[in-house]
């Protein structure tokens, strides 16, 4: 930090310290000239110069203490750990500039004042009468010289201590925070902020059923943008030309920065899973392609990579919904085209598959057949959906699938009435 930065960032008291240093320097030059000329005035001017040095140091220390108090007060309004650490360290660094500037401003007045005071203390003086005793000219001069010398040393010591204190105050490290990387390490702060943003966004409460359509769409768009920023923040640490490198190798991520793997996994889960806007009829968000995910620094987990590849394999398979033969087709009772039933369910098949895949990560051997019975009302809405026949091995999967089926909208039955449908899903882990 140069002098201009210290003056700009140190606040008003930094300017006061600089002004006192300039005045002290002017007085010091005059004091040295007068003192070396043998005048008694050199001592008084030298002490005055030392006082300017003391005041310059004090103004610098005061500016730093006030600046740090203002930083602490500002932290009350910050709820992000990353921004809190950054503001704390940057604020302390800027505030410390005032004390450092005060130490520099006091340096010349301290040196000049010391020379002038000591020179003035040695200057010749006229005989004096001390405590009613007549002293010879030599005795009087020696007594006065000794007293002034002691006083000069006292002021020099105080000024030196003040300047040293200002220097120490200006170089005191900020309080320890969550992160230990350098304040100028922009890449580290960008990654820390991106990780923090993903964590906060994922914890943000949101109920699509109680939200407007635009709110749900904005929620998904904001989360997608947050994950994009996280991917970009990983780039400086991913030093490779092979974007499909596996396993991923990141170099130089500070040890104090934790949670980045979890945040990356959450973003990939978001890309693979259903989105908030899906639940209120907005349709699926445009998902990233398989190649985009395989080349993303966010894809770091082996199981998630397997899901990405499985999704691509599923897209290349026939478009029939999962189930046995002949129940590859729905069993229905009512005036609705069988192909329309398949079309609607097929269009939402990724959400049904996600119900199974998220539990598969907890139980790799999970598989089985799930038969869903649903009722389509006269408007095409699903008025009832439930698991039929034997229970699926994991109730969380069947409950999740039922909820997704209840969100579907089918063509209205011809001639009104209701339609009952029995639809099978067969889930099996990809080999």
Secondary structure, DSSP 8 states (H G I E B T S, - for coil): --HHHHHHHS-HHHHHHHHHHHHHHHHHHHHHHHHHTT-THHHHHHHHHHHHHHHHHHHHHHHHHHHHHHHHHHGGG---HHHHHHHHHHHHHHHHHHHHHHHHHHHHHHHHHHHHHHHHHHS-----EETTEE--HHHHHHHHHHHHHHHHHHHHHHHHHHHHHHHHHHT------S--S-TT-HHHHHHHHHHHHHHHHHHS---GGGS-HHHHHHHHHHHHHHHHHHHHHHHTT---S-TT-SS-------TT---HHHHHHHHHHHHHS--GGGGGT--------HHHHHT-TT---HHHHHHHHHHHHHHHS-SS-S--SSTTS-EEESSS-HHHHHHHHHHTHHHHHHHHHHHHTT-TT--EEEEEEEEE-TTSBEEEEEEESS--S-HHHHHHHHHHHHT-B----TTSS-EEEEEEEEE----
